[in-house]
Amino acid sequence: MNEDKRLYYLHKMGIQAWVPKFSDTDQVVDQASESINNEVQRAVVDLEELNSKNNNAESFDGLKKIVASCTLCNLHRSRTQTVFGVGHPAADWLIIGEAPGADEDRVGEPFVGRAGQLLTNMLRAIGLAREEVFITNILKCRPPNNRDPQQNEIASCRSYLRQQIDFIQPKIILAVGRIAAQSILNTDTPIGKMRGKKYTYEDTKIPIVATYHPAYLLRSPQQKRKAWEDLKYALEVKELG
């Protein structure tokens, strides 16, 4: 077994590896880190492919049932219920957030707490009722203690989100918050730099506009004006097609 694999397996087992102190130590550590990252990326890709092959639905309601019984990642062990999404199944607007919180996990509907109330008011400000749009998250189960989603969890749900988009065929996607925007667009660009730009979802022509998460706006109300600008921009993008 070469040194890279030894370090990798020790890492996976939770054992702190001993690395000899010599001039090439940094190189050994860098190589081991790269090996670990490559293995993680391959595992994520394999998981996405498996999910895509085994969980394709024939209808929107069928997809909801598949999601409700999903056990692809460990989040199913701690959830109260899955949070598939809510709204019009053929909406022009698709709102995508990060993950369910405690209220969402209890009710089974996304954006139902204070952040959800703010999102509803934001939509009303541009003439949209909550019932007219479809609202969902990149994750369908709540992460414990509302921690950030892990890559394997995002990978487990990615096919579900893609199928939702394929069924709904929205005219625009509003990515709400850093994690949602970065996940959907496969980037690490800060949300502040993603604002005010038009993106496209994967191999479709569906435009994406990114904005701040309502929970962030509750903590930083001075940023609400920027979110309003994002909504107006999203309206323009949708109308232009």
C-alpha positions as CSV (number, residue, x, y, z in Angstrom):
1,M,0.0,0.0,0.0
2,N,1.5,3.3,-1.0
3,E,1.8,6.3,1.4
4,D,-1.2,8.2,-0.1
5,K,-3.6,5.3,0.3
6,R,-2.3,4.6,3.8
7,L,-3.0,8.2,4.9
8,Y,-6.3,8.1,3.2
9,Y,-7.6,5.0,4.9
10,L,-6.2,6.1,8.3
11,H,-8.1,9.4,7.8
12,K,-11.4,7.5,6.9
13,M,-11.0,5.4,10.1
14,G,-10.5,8.5,12.2
15,I,-6.9,7.7,13.1
16,Q,-4.4,10.5,13.1
17,A,-1.6,9.6,10.8
18,W,2.0,9.9,11.8
19,V,4.0,11.6,9.1
20,P,7.9,11.5,9.3
21,K,9.5,14.9,9.8
22,F,11.7,15.3,6.8
23,S,12.0,17.8,4.0
24,D,9.3,16.3,1.8
25,T,6.7,16.2,4.6
26,D,4.6,19.0,3.0
27,Q,4.7,17.2,-0.3
28,V,3.5,13.9,1.3
29,V,0.6,15.8,3.1
30,D,-0.4,17.6,-0.1
31,Q,-0.4,14.4,-2.1
32,A,-2.5,12.7,0.6
33,S,-4.9,15.6,0.7
34,E,-5.3,15.6,-3.0
35,S,-5.9,11.8,-3.0
36,I,-8.6,12.2,-0.3
37,N,-10.3,15.0,-2.3
38,N,-10.3,13.0,-5.4
39,E,-11.8,10.0,-3.7
40,V,-14.6,12.2,-2.2
41,Q,-15.4,13.7,-5.6
42,R,-15.6,10.3,-7.2
43,A,-17.9,9.1,-4.4
44,V,-20.2,12.1,-4.9
45,V,-20.4,11.5,-8.7
46,D,-21.1,7.8,-8.1
47,L,-23.9,8.7,-5.7
48,E,-25.4,11.2,-8.1
49,E,-25.4,8.7,-10.9
50,L,-27.0,6.0,-8.7
51,N,-29.7,8.3,-7.5
52,S,-30.5,9.4,-11.0
53,K,-30.8,5.9,-12.3
54,N,-32.8,4.4,-9.5
55,N,-35.2,7.3,-8.5
56,N,-36.6,8.6,-11.7
57,A,-40.3,9.4,-11.4
58,E,-43.1,9.2,-14.0
59,S,-45.1,12.1,-12.5
60,F,-44.7,15.0,-10.1
61,D,-46.8,13.2,-7.5
62,G,-44.7,10.1,-8.1
63,L,-41.6,12.0,-7.4
64,K,-43.0,13.4,-4.2
65,K,-43.7,9.8,-3.0
66,I,-40.1,8.7,-3.9
67,V,-38.7,11.6,-1.9
68,A,-41.0,10.9,1.1
69,S,-39.4,7.4,1.4
70,C,-35.8,8.4,0.5
71,T,-33.0,6.8,2.6
72,L,-30.1,7.7,0.4
73,C,-28.3,9.6,3.1
74,N,-28.3,9.6,6.9
75,L,-30.6,12.6,7.2
76,H,-33.6,10.2,7.0
77,R,-32.6,9.0,10.5
78,S,-33.3,12.3,12.2
79,R,-36.0,13.9,10.1
80,T,-39.6,14.2,11.1
81,Q,-40.7,14.2,7.5
82,T,-39.3,15.1,4.1
83,V,-40.0,18.6,2.7
84,F,-40.7,18.2,-1.0
85,G,-41.8,21.7,-1.8
86,V,-45.0,23.6,-2.1
87,G,-46.8,25.8,-4.7
88,H,-48.0,25.5,-8.2
89,P,-46.7,22.5,-10.1
90,A,-46.4,24.4,-13.3
91,A,-45.2,27.7,-11.9
92,D,-43.3,30.3,-13.9
93,W,-41.1,31.0,-10.8
94,L,-39.2,28.3,-8.9
95,I,-37.7,29.5,-5.6
96,I,-34.9,27.3,-4.3
97,G,-33.4,27.6,-0.8
98,E,-30.9,25.6,1.2
99,A,-32.6,23.1,3.5
100,P,-35.5,22.7,5.8
101,G,-35.2,24.1,9.3
102,A,-37.0,23.0,12.5
103,D,-40.3,24.6,11.6
104,E,-40.2,23.2,8.1
105,D,-39.3,19.7,9.3
106,R,-42.3,19.8,11.7
107,V,-44.8,21.2,9.2
108,G,-43.5,19.6,6.0
109,E,-43.4,22.8,4.0
110,P,-40.4,25.0,3.1
111,F,-40.0,28.6,4.4
112,V,-42.7,28.6,7.1
113,G,-40.9,30.5,9.9
114,R,-40.0,34.2,10.1
115,A,-37.7,33.8,7.0
116,G,-40.7,32.3,5.2
117,Q,-42.9,35.2,6.1
118,L,-40.3,37.6,4.7
119,L,-40.0,35.5,1.5
120,T,-43.8,35.7,1.1
121,N,-43.7,39.5,1.5
122,M,-40.8,39.8,-0.9
123,L,-42.9,37.9,-3.5
124,R,-45.9,40.0,-2.8
125,A,-43.8,43.1,-3.5
126,I,-43.3,42.0,-7.1
127,G,-46.9,41.0,-7.5
128,L,-46.7,37.3,-6.8
129,A,-48.7,35.2,-4.4
130,R,-47.0,32.3,-2.7
131,E,-49.5,30.0,-4.3
132,E,-48.4,31.1,-7.8
133,V,-44.8,30.0,-7.4
134,F,-43.1,26.7,-6.4
135,I,-40.8,26.8,-3.4
136,T,-38.3,24.0,-2.6
137,N,-34.8,23.4,-1.2
138,I,-31.7,21.7,-2.5
139,L,-32.1,19.3,0.5
140,K,-35.4,17.6,1.2
141,C,-34.5,16.7,4.9
142,R,-33.4,18.9,7.7
143,P,-29.7,18.7,8.7
144,P,-29.3,18.3,12.5
145,N,-29.1,21.6,14.3
146,N,-29.5,23.4,11.0
147,R,-25.9,22.8,10.1
148,D,-24.7,23.4,6.5
149,P,-25.5,20.6,4.0
150,Q,-22.7,18.1,3.4
151,Q,-21.6,17.2,-0.2
152,N,-23.0,13.7,0.0
153,E,-26.4,15.0,1.1
154,I,-26.5,17.5,-1.7
155,A,-25.5,14.7,-4.1
156,S,-28.3,12.5,-2.8
157,C,-30.9,15.1,-3.5
158,R,-29.6,16.5,-6.7
159,S,-31.6,14.2,-8.9
160,Y,-34.8,15.1,-7.1
161,L,-34.2,18.8,-7.7
162,R,-33.4,18.2,-11.3
163,Q,-36.6,16.2,-11.8
164,Q,-38.6,18.9,-10.0
165,I,-37.2,21.4,-12.5
166,D,-37.9,19.1,-15.4
167,F,-41.5,18.7,-14.3
168,I,-42.2,22.3,-13.5
169,Q,-40.4,23.9,-16.4
170,P,-40.1,27.3,-14.7
171,K,-39.4,30.4,-16.7
172,I,-37.0,31.5,-14.0
173,I,-35.2,30.1,-11.0
174,L,-34.5,32.3,-7.9
175,A,-31.6,30.8,-6.0
176,V,-32.0,32.0,-2.4
177,G,-28.9,32.1,-0.3
178,R,-25.2,31.3,-0.8
179,I,-25.4,27.5,-0.3
180,A,-28.3,27.1,-2.7
181,A,-26.8,29.3,-5.4
182,Q,-23.4,27.7,-5.2
183,S,-24.8,24.2,-5.2
184,I,-27.1,24.8,-8.2
185,L,-24.4,26.5,-10.2
186,N,-21.5,24.3,-9.0
187,T,-19.3,27.3,-8.0
188,D,-17.7,28.7,-4.9
189,T,-18.3,32.3,-5.9
190,P,-19.5,34.5,-3.0
191,I,-23.2,35.3,-3.1
192,G,-22.4,39.0,-3.2
193,K,-20.5,38.6,-6.5
194,M,-23.3,36.4,-8.0
195,R,-25.9,39.0,-7.6
196,G,-27.1,41.0,-10.6
197,K,-26.0,38.4,-13.1
198,K,-28.0,35.9,-15.2
199,Y,-27.0,32.3,-15.1
200,T,-28.4,29.2,-16.7
201,Y,-29.4,25.9,-15.1
202,E,-27.2,23.1,-16.3
203,D,-28.0,22.0,-19.9
204,T,-31.3,23.9,-20.0
205,K,-32.1,27.5,-21.0
206,I,-33.8,28.2,-17.7
207,P,-32.3,31.4,-16.3
208,I,-31.1,31.7,-12.7
209,V,-30.8,34.8,-10.5
210,A,-29.2,34.6,-7.1
211,T,-30.2,36.7,-4.1
212,Y,-29.7,36.7,-0.3
213,H,-31.5,34.3,1.9
214,P,-34.4,35.8,3.9
215,A,-32.8,34.5,7.2
216,Y,-29.7,36.6,6.3
217,L,-31.9,39.6,5.6
218,L,-33.5,39.3,9.0
219,R,-30.0,39.5,10.6
220,S,-28.9,42.2,8.2
221,P,-31.9,44.3,7.3
222,Q,-29.7,46.9,5.6
223,Q,-29.3,44.4,2.8
224,K,-33.0,44.3,2.0
225,R,-32.6,47.0,-0.6
226,K,-30.2,44.8,-2.5
227,A,-32.6,41.9,-2.3
228,W,-35.3,44.2,-3.8
229,E,-33.0,45.0,-6.6
230,D,-32.4,41.3,-7.2
231,L,-36.1,40.7,-7.4
232,K,-36.6,43.5,-9.9
233,Y,-33.7,42.1,-12.0
234,A,-35.2,38.6,-11.9
235,L,-38.5,40.1,-13.2
236,E,-36.6,41.6,-16.1
237,V,-34.7,38.4,-16.9
238,K,-38.0,36.4,-16.9
239,E,-39.7,38.8,-19.2
240,L,-36.7,38.8,-21.6
241,G,-36.6,35.0,-21.6
